[in-house]
Amino acid sequence: MKINCIEISISDEELGCQVTFSEKKDLGEEAANMTVQEIIDSIGRYLLIQRSYPEFEVESDYIYFETHNEEYAGELKD
C-alpha cells in the first residue's frame, strides 16, 4: 500500500497517543456542514497508529493500526 502523505496529525494525551498520515487535509469546521457520505468520501487514504497506555500497572499497552481499507486494521502485538 502506498500513501502520498499530505497531512500528519499527532495527538498525545494522558492515556494514549495517535499519529495519522493522510492523503487529504483535515476539513476542520467545514465538516459540520457536510453529510455523512460527503465526510466519508473526503477522508481519502490514510494510515492511523494508536497506542493506549495502561491505566493500571497490571495492564499492558495496546497498539492499534487502521487504514482506509478495512482489511488492514487491528492490534499490533510483540
Beta strands, then each sheet from edge to edge (+ up, - down):
strand 1: 7-13
strand 2: 16-22
strand 3: 46-52
strand 4: 62-67
strand 5: 73-76
sheet 1: 1+ 2- 3+ 4- 5+
end
